Amino acid sequence: MKIKRNFWIVLFASFIAVISGIYFQNTFLLRFAYLMILILLIGVIWTYLSLEGIQYKRTSRESRMECGQVFAESYELKNISRFPKLWLQIEDRSELPSQAASRLVTRIQPHQIRYFESLTVLTQRGEILLGPTEILSGDPFGFFQKSRSIPAVSKLVVLPLVLSLENLITRKGNLSGSKARRESFSEITPNAGGVRDFKPGDSFSRIHWKTSARKQSWMVKEFDQDPHSDIWLFLDADQKKHFRLGRALEPRILLPREAFHFDPQKILPSDSFEYSVSIAASLSSYFLLEGRGIGLICKGQQLITIPPERGERQRYKLLENLAYIQPQGDLAFSALIQSHSDMLVKGNSVILISATNDPELVLVTDLIIRKGIPVSFFRIDPRSFGNVETDDQFLGELDRKGISFTSIHVDEDLEKAIQSQFWKFPVRTKYFL
């Protein structure tokens, strides 16, 4: 229980009234002092009972959402006591930027339940604890205040902003990896490579009926992977190479009538790394939905190496890893690529996403292209994000080596910028994604 300033004022006034009443033998002052003391005692009892029988619960249907989507959360406040509650102040201490659960609730009758909800536009990726929640109440005179903290029982994983990409031009070249890979593959693809004996757990939809009838035993089809090449995403998380402008996003709370007409916004802070993560998430989602195999290599808080795979499981695996990555790496981007160059084989494709001005990156990229591996380079322009260093020499080296790249600037339309990269054809090589 917290004692507020009004208590000390009334207590001091009561003390003065008692002293004055005794000294001047004034009955009115003594009765006034007794009345003030009685009000203080009522305030103590009122405050003690103000949170008795109060139950609070917050729930949400989703545990994973993407930046720019609307997060809906429901709240239930129940008074199971026999006494009404004059007012309750709910303070949301969660990591949601809008703290939408904070509100004032008044006149809660005995055994009454109040329901309310909030709609919040998610603007920051990562893990968000939905709590704790602090409930405050007190007496009507403002003498005391009582609080209770309700710990968080659930969390929300906010995935990076995924852009709606369409019709990316990915021309084919002389890729040695474009031949069908004859290996057992659990997913159904358009390329049937043969048949084998039925095993427990095989789906009946994979049974090859003609062969089964001819051999008088159950036979199922085997599938080859799609002959397109796998794609490696290299994301630069070097803490020395990313910059952020001082502008902050304003948290936004929607009214229920607005949620039905709300389209996911392209919400990105003025941070070069957040732009990089959004590009990586958008490209991985697009190519995985197109049936390509995508892998990720990044050195942030720790080294992340995810081999190329396909399917929805790989998509969420990549997005969840991208949701937690922070620009806290201590390894130069060129060194990261060079240390994993043995994993790149002819038939693969490489996508680089970085804001670096390191000349070593030009040399490493040139060596990859010479091996017949196509490279797409998304370069986040550090000057537009507040870096004062010049990058003319770095850009000149890229042009001299004939390395195709796309510069990304702050507040730029990322969908158009990504689209423009796949319309560019490298000068020095005929290999494409």
C-alpha positions in Angstrom: 0.0 0.0 0.0 1.3 3.4 -1.0 0.7 6.5 1.1 0.0 9.6 -1.0 0.4 13.2 -0.4 -3.2 13.9 0.6 -2.8 11.6 3.6 -0.1 13.7 5.1 -2.0 16.9 4.5 -5.1 15.6 6.3 -3.0 14.1 9.1 -1.2 17.3 9.7 -4.5 19.3 9.6 -6.0 16.8 12.2 -3.0 17.2 14.4 -3.3 21.0 14.3 -7.1 20.8 15.0 -6.5 18.6 18.0 -3.9 20.9 19.5 -5.9 24.0 18.8 -9.1 22.4 20.2 -7.4 21.4 23.4 -5.7 24.8 23.8 -8.7 26.9 23.0 -11.2 24.4 24.4 -13.1 24.5 21.1 -15.4 21.5 20.6 -15.8 22.2 16.9 -12.1 21.8 16.2 -12.0 18.6 18.2 -15.0 17.1 16.3 -13.4 18.2 13.0 -10.1 16.4 14.0 -12.1 13.2 14.9 -13.9 13.3 11.6 -10.6 13.6 9.7 -9.2 10.6 11.6 -12.3 8.6 10.9 -12.1 9.4 7.2 -8.4 8.2 7.2 -9.5 4.9 8.8 -12.2 4.5 6.2 -9.6 5.2 3.5 -7.4 2.5 4.9 -10.1 -0.1 4.9 -11.4 0.9 1.5 -8.0 0.7 0.0 -7.4 -2.7 1.5 -10.6 -4.1 0.0 -10.2 -2.3 -3.4 -8.4 -5.2 -5.1 -9.9 -8.1 -3.2 -11.7 -10.5 -5.5 -10.4 -9.0 -8.7 -9.4 -11.4 -11.5 -7.7 -10.3 -14.7 -6.9 -12.3 -17.8 -5.5 -11.3 -21.2 -5.7 -13.6 -24.2 -4.8 -13.6 -27.9 -5.4 -16.0 -30.7 -2.0 -15.5 -32.4 1.4 -16.4 -31.1 3.3 -15.4 -34.4 2.6 -12.5 -36.6 4.4 -10.3 -39.1 5.3 -6.6 -38.9 2.6 -4.4 -40.3 -0.2 -6.8 -39.3 -2.9 -6.0 -36.7 -2.6 -7.8 -33.4 -5.8 -8.4 -31.5 -5.8 -9.0 -27.8 -8.8 -9.6 -25.5 -9.1 -8.7 -21.8 -11.3 -10.0 -19.1 -11.8 -8.2 -15.8 -13.9 -9.9 -13.2 -15.1 -8.9 -9.7 -15.9 -12.0 -7.7 -16.2 -10.1 -4.3 -19.4 -8.9 -2.6 -18.3 -5.3 -2.7 -18.4 -2.9 -5.7 -15.2 -1.4 -7.0 -15.2 2.3 -7.6 -12.3 2.5 -10.0 -9.4 0.4 -11.3 -6.4 1.6 -13.2 -4.9 -1.0 -15.5 -1.3 -0.3 -16.5 0.1 -2.4 -19.4 3.8 -3.1 -18.7 4.3 -5.3 -21.7 6.8 -4.7 -24.5 4.1 -3.7 -27.0 4.9 -0.2 -28.2 1.4 1.1 -27.8 0.7 -0.5 -24.4 -2.9 -0.9 -25.6 -4.2 -2.6 -22.4 -3.8 0.5 -20.3 -7.1 2.0 -19.3 -9.3 3.2 -16.5 -12.3 1.1 -15.5 -15.0 2.5 -13.2 -18.0 1.2 -11.2 -17.6 -2.5 -11.3 -20.5 -4.2 -9.6 -20.2 -7.4 -7.5 -19.9 -10.5 -9.6 -19.7 -8.4 -12.8 -17.4 -9.2 -15.7 -16.0 -6.6 -18.0 -14.7 -7.4 -21.5 -12.7 -5.2 -23.8 -10.1 -5.6 -26.6 -7.4 -3.8 -28.4 -6.1 -3.7 -31.9 -2.4 -2.8 -32.4 -0.3 -2.4 -35.5 2.9 -4.3 -35.0 5.9 -2.2 -35.8 8.9 -4.0 -34.3 10.1 -7.6 -34.9 11.3 -9.8 -32.1 9.8 -11.5 -29.1 7.3 -9.6 -27.1 6.1 -10.6 -23.6 2.4 -9.9 -23.2 2.8 -8.6 -19.7 3.2 -8.0 -16.8 0.1 -6.0 -16.1 -0.3 -3.8 -13.0 -3.7 -3.1 -11.5 -4.0 0.0 -9.3 -6.8 1.2 -7.0 -7.4 3.1 -3.8 -9.8 5.1 -1.7 -12.0 7.9 -3.1 -10.2 10.5 -1.1 -6.8 9.9 -2.7 -5.1 9.0 0.6 -3.8 5.5 -0.3 -3.1 3.4 -3.4 -2.8 -0.3 -3.7 -1.3 -2.2 -6.6 -1.1 -5.8 -7.8 1.2 -7.1 -10.5 0.0 -9.9 -12.8 2.9 -11.7 -14.5 3.1 -12.4 -18.2 1.8 -15.9 -19.2 2.3 -15.7 -23.0 4.4 -14.1 -25.6 4.2 -13.0 -29.2 6.9 -13.5 -31.9 6.8 -10.7 -34.4 8.3 -11.9 -37.7 10.0 -9.4 -40.0 8.1 -7.4 -42.6 7.5 -9.5 -45.7 6.8 -7.6 -48.9 4.4 -8.8 -51.5 6.8 -9.6 -54.4 5.5 -10.7 -57.8 7.0 -12.0 -61.0 10.6 -11.7 -60.2 12.7 -12.3 -63.4 15.1 -15.1 -62.7 16.7 -16.1 -66.0 18.2 -19.6 -66.2 21.8 -20.1 -67.3 24.3 -23.0 -67.6 23.8 -24.4 -64.2 25.3 -27.7 -63.5 22.9 -28.0 -60.6 19.9 -27.8 -62.9 19.8 -31.6 -63.5 17.3 -33.7 -61.5 18.7 -34.9 -58.2 18.1 -38.6 -57.9 17.5 -39.0 -54.2 14.6 -40.0 -52.0 12.5 -36.9 -51.4 9.6 -36.8 -49.0 7.6 -34.0 -50.7 5.6 -34.5 -53.8 7.0 -32.6 -56.8 6.2 -32.6 -60.5 9.2 -34.8 -61.2 8.5 -38.5 -60.6 11.8 -40.4 -60.7 10.8 -44.0 -60.2 8.9 -46.4 -58.0 9.8 -48.5 -54.9 8.2 -50.9 -52.4 5.5 -49.5 -50.1 6.7 -48.7 -46.6 4.7 -48.0 -43.4 3.8 -44.3 -43.3 3.7 -43.8 -47.1 0.6 -41.9 -48.3 -1.9 -43.8 -50.4 -1.9 -41.0 -52.9 1.6 -41.9 -53.9 0.7 -45.5 -54.9 1.5 -46.3 -58.6 -1.5 -48.5 -59.4 -0.3 -49.9 -62.7 3.0 -51.1 -61.4 1.3 -52.4 -58.2 -1.1 -54.4 -60.4 1.7 -55.8 -62.6 3.9 -56.8 -59.7 1.1 -57.9 -57.4 2.5 -55.8 -54.5 2.1 -52.2 -53.4 4.5 -49.8 -55.1 4.8 -46.1 -54.5 6.2 -43.3 -56.6 9.5 -41.6 -55.7 10.0 -37.9 -56.6 13.1 -35.9 -57.6 13.7 -32.4 -56.4 13.0 -29.6 -58.8 16.0 -29.0 -61.0 16.3 -25.3 -60.1 19.4 -24.2 -58.1 19.4 -23.5 -54.4 19.9 -19.9 -53.2 22.1 -18.8 -50.4 21.2 -15.6 -48.5 24.2 -13.8 -46.9 23.0 -11.1 -44.4 25.5 -8.7 -42.9 25.0 -8.1 -39.2 28.3 -6.4 -38.4 27.5 -3.8 -35.7 30.0 -1.3 -37.2 28.3 -1.2 -40.6 24.7 -0.4 -39.7 23.3 3.0 -38.9 20.0 4.4 -37.7 18.4 7.8 -38.0 16.8 9.3 -34.9 13.3 9.2 -36.1 11.0 6.9 -34.1 7.8 5.2 -35.2 4.6 6.4 -33.6 2.7 3.5 -32.0 -0.7 3.1 -33.5 -3.9 1.7 -31.9 -6.8 0.9 -34.2 -10.5 1.2 -33.4 -12.6 -1.9 -34.1 -14.3 -0.4 -37.1 -10.9 0.5 -38.6 -9.5 -3.1 -38.5 -11.8 -4.3 -41.3 -10.5 -1.7 -43.7 -6.8 -1.8 -42.7 -4.2 -3.1 -45.0 -0.8 -4.2 -43.6 1.5 -1.2 -43.8 5.1 -1.3 -44.9 6.3 -0.2 -41.5 10.0 0.1 -41.1 12.1 2.2 -38.8 14.9 4.3 -40.3 17.4 1.6 -39.6 19.7 0.1 -42.2 19.6 -3.3 -40.5 15.8 -3.4 -40.4 15.8 -2.8 -44.2 18.2 -5.6 -44.6 16.2 -8.1 -42.6 13.0 -7.1 -44.5 14.7 -7.7 -47.8 16.0 -11.1 -46.6 12.6 -12.1 -45.3 10.8 -11.0 -48.5 13.2 -12.8 -50.8 13.2 -16.1 -48.8 9.4 -16.1 -48.6 9.0 -15.4 -52.3 11.5 -18.0 -53.6 10.3 -20.7 -51.1 6.7 -20.2 -52.3 8.1 -20.6 -55.9 9.5 -24.0 -54.9 13.2 -23.0 -54.6 15.6 -24.0 -51.9 16.8 -21.2 -49.6 19.6 -21.1 -47.1 20.8 -18.4 -44.7 24.2 -17.4 -43.4 24.5 -14.5 -40.9 26.8 -13.6 -38.0 24.9 -11.6 -35.4 24.8 -12.5 -31.7 25.9 -15.9 -32.9 26.7 -17.6 -36.2 23.6 -18.8 -38.1 24.0 -21.3 -40.9 20.8 -22.8 -42.2 21.3 -25.1 -45.2 19.0 -24.7 -48.2 15.7 -26.5 -48.0 12.2 -26.1 -49.4 8.7 -25.9 -48.1 6.6 -24.0 -45.5 8.6 -25.4 -42.6 11.8 -23.8 -44.0 10.0 -20.5 -44.5 9.0 -20.2 -40.8 12.4 -21.4 -39.8 14.1 -18.6 -41.7 11.6 -16.0 -40.6 11.9 -16.9 -36.9 15.7 -16.7 -37.1 15.4 -13.3 -38.8 13.0 -12.1 -36.1 15.7 -12.5 -33.4 18.8 -11.4 -35.3 20.4 -8.2 -34.0 23.3 -6.2 -35.6 25.7 -7.3 -32.9 28.2 -9.2 -35.0 32.0 -8.7 -34.9 32.9 -10.4 -38.2 33.4 -8.4 -41.4 31.0 -9.4 -44.1 33.7 -10.2 -46.6 35.3 -12.6 -44.0 31.9 -14.2 -43.4 31.4 -14.9 -47.1 35.0 -16.1 -47.6 34.8 -18.5 -44.7 31.7 -20.2 -46.2 32.8 -20.1 -49.8 33.5 -23.9 -49.8 29.7 -24.4 -49.4 29.0 -22.6 -52.6 29.0 -24.9 -55.7 28.3 -24.3 -59.3 24.5 -24.4 -59.7 23.9 -22.4 -56.5 22.9 -18.7 -56.5 24.0 -16.1 -54.0 22.2 -13.0 -52.6 24.2 -10.5 -50.6 22.5 -8.0 -48.3 24.9 -5.4 -46.7 25.5 -1.8 -45.9 29.3 -2.2 -45.9 31.9 -0.1 -47.8 34.6 -2.7 -47.3 36.7 -3.1 -50.6 37.4 -6.7 -49.6 33.8 -7.5 -50.4 34.4 -6.6 -54.0 37.2 -9.1 -54.3 35.3 -11.9 -52.7 32.2 -11.2 -54.8 34.3 -11.2 -58.0 35.8 -14.6 -57.1 32.4 -16.1 -56.6 31.2 -14.8 -60.0 34.3 -16.2 -61.6 33.3 -19.7 -60.3 30.1 -19.4 -62.4 27.9 -18.6 -59.4 25.4 -15.7 -60.0 25.4 -13.0 -57.4 22.7 -10.5 -56.6 23.9 -7.6 -54.3 21.4 -5.5 -52.4 23.4 -2.7 -50.9 21.8 -0.6 -48.2 23.1 3.0 -48.8 24.7 4.0 -45.4 24.8 7.7 -46.2 21.0 7.9 -46.4 20.8 6.4 -42.9 23.2 8.9 -41.3 26.7 7.7 -42.1 29.1 10.5 -43.0 31.8 8.4 -44.6 32.1 8.6 -48.4 31.6 5.4 -50.4 32.6 6.7 -53.9 35.7 4.4 -54.0 33.6 1.3 -53.1 31.0 2.1 -55.7 33.7 2.7 -58.3 35.3 -0.7 -57.5 31.9 -2.4 -58.0 31.4 -0.7 -61.4 35.0 -1.6 -62.5 34.5 -5.2 -61.7 31.2 -5.3 -63.4 29.3 -6.4 -60.3 25.6 -5.6 -60.6 24.1 -4.1 -57.4 21.0 -2.2 -56.3 21.3 0.6 -53.8 18.5 0.9 -51.2 17.8 4.3 -49.6 15.8 5.2 -46.6 12.1 5.6 -47.2 12.5 3.9 -50.6 9.8 1.6 -52.0 11.5 -1.8 -51.3 9.2 -3.7 -53.7 10.3 -1.7 -56.7 14.0 -1.8 -55.6 14.0 -5.6 -55.3 12.2 -5.9 -58.6 14.8 -3.7 -60.3 17.6 -5.9 -59.2 16.2 -9.0 -61.0 15.8 -7.0 -64.1 19.5 -6.2 -64.2 21.7 -8.5 -66.1 25.4 -8.8 -64.9 27.9 -7.5 -67.4 30.7 -10.1 -66.9 28.8 -13.4 -66.6 26.0 -15.2 -68.3 24.9 -17.0 -65.2 21.7 -15.9 -63.5 19.6 -17.0 -60.6 
